[in-house]
Amino acid sequence: MLAIEDVIIEAPADGEIVDPLSWFDSPGPFELEIGSGKGGFLISRATSNPHIRMLGIEWANKFFKYIADRIARREIENVHVMRTDAKFFVMNHLPPECIDVLHLYHPDPWPKARHHKRRLMQPDFVEAALKALKPSARWLVQSDHEEYFHEMRDLLDARTELSQIPWDKRASTPGPEWEGTNFEIKYVREGREIYRAAFVRSEPRP
Ligand SMILES: C[S@@+](CC[C@H](N)C(=O)[O-])C[C@H]1O[C@@H](n2cnc3c(N)ncnc32)[C@H](O)[C@@H]1O
């Protein structure tokens, strides 16, 4: 079993810019998952792809501790977890061009109109996240909430630095197979539709 302290990355101090690869023993493509929930996707992706380096960010303490415990028990060394507000983290603590793949799956939809301002995907967040993507990085979004999904897709589609690519298992998520997120697995069982979009950062479109 790994020590929990070796699995957890503390939220950075005010003004600190992190160096994601310094959290790992060796370099590799860096992938960030925002809102990892119970960590099903994070852990399966890191386990099936030992060459990648992953950070999962989860705000809810209960889930954060659950993920850290799962990683420690399974002694997975290419994945860490941080408890913080991912929006604040992305906007204030990431260096430019550090992410190879950004995973955002089933972010809270805040369905009531008066709560839409709480949604993670807003233009200021998109702006900051784009700066943190490497050239050719991919940004994958998925939701069971049709309206929020279309809002997210439109926000990304409006950015000339991004081009939509097919949601192809190999192109979007290289690895032996796509491992569903906890929400995805539950909703697929219930027969609910899942909406997905994949983008690649590229030269700005004219
Ligand atoms: C609907 S759940 C989806 C969990 C997982 N992605 C899945 O598909 O199974 C959304 C998760 O995002 C977390 N979350 C919401 N806002 C967050 C934020 N600003 N920073 C980090 N985590 C956040 C919630 O605590 C929750 O665990």
PDBQT file of the ligand as one rigid body, heavy atoms in Angstrom, charges set to zero:
ROOT
HETATM    1  C1  LIG A 301     -21.694  14.739 -11.476  1.00  0.00    +0.000 C 
HETATM    2  S1  LIG A 301     -20.196  14.282 -10.723  1.00  0.00    +0.000 S 
HETATM    3  C2  LIG A 301     -19.339  13.394 -12.014  1.00  0.00    +0.000 C 
HETATM    4  C3  LIG A 301     -18.190  12.566 -11.491  1.00  0.00    +0.000 C 
HETATM    5  C4  LIG A 301     -17.369  11.824 -12.565  1.00  0.00    +0.000 C 
HETATM    6  N1  LIG A 301     -16.742  12.742 -13.485  1.00  0.00    +0.000 N 
HETATM    7  C5  LIG A 301     -18.206  10.838 -13.319  1.00  0.00    +0.000 C 
HETATM    8  O1  LIG A 301     -18.469  11.045 -14.505  1.00  0.00    +0.000 OA
HETATM    9  O2  LIG A 301     -18.581   9.823 -12.706  1.00  0.00    +0.000 OA
HETATM   10  C6  LIG A 301     -19.317  15.828 -10.695  1.00  0.00    +0.000 C 
HETATM   11  C7  LIG A 301     -18.137  15.807  -9.760  1.00  0.00    +0.000 C 
HETATM   12  O3  LIG A 301     -17.419  17.024  -9.913  1.00  0.00    +0.000 OA
HETATM   13  C8  LIG A 301     -17.058  17.505  -8.627  1.00  0.00    +0.000 C 
HETATM   14  N2  LIG A 301     -16.900  18.961  -8.756  1.00  0.00    +0.000 N 
HETATM   15  C9  LIG A 301     -17.882  19.859  -9.008  1.00  0.00    +0.000 A 
HETATM   16  N3  LIG A 301     -17.379  21.102  -9.104  1.00  0.00    +0.000 NA
HETATM   17  C10 LIG A 301     -16.032  20.983  -8.905  1.00  0.00    +0.000 A 
HETATM   18  C11 LIG A 301     -14.960  21.913  -8.886  1.00  0.00    +0.000 A 
HETATM   19  N4  LIG A 301     -15.171  23.221  -9.088  1.00  0.00    +0.000 N 
HETATM   20  N5  LIG A 301     -13.724  21.443  -8.650  1.00  0.00    +0.000 NA
HETATM   21  C12 LIG A 301     -13.509  20.115  -8.453  1.00  0.00    +0.000 A 
HETATM   22  N6  LIG A 301     -14.485  19.192  -8.467  1.00  0.00    +0.000 NA
HETATM   23  C13 LIG A 301     -15.738  19.608  -8.694  1.00  0.00    +0.000 A 
HETATM   24  C14 LIG A 301     -18.199  17.085  -7.731  1.00  0.00    +0.000 C 
HETATM   25  O4  LIG A 301     -17.814  17.037  -6.371  1.00  0.00    +0.000 OA
HETATM   26  C15 LIG A 301     -18.550  15.709  -8.291  1.00  0.00    +0.000 C 
HETATM   27  O5  LIG A 301     -17.805  14.689  -7.678  1.00  0.00    +0.000 OA
ENDROOT
TORSDOF 0
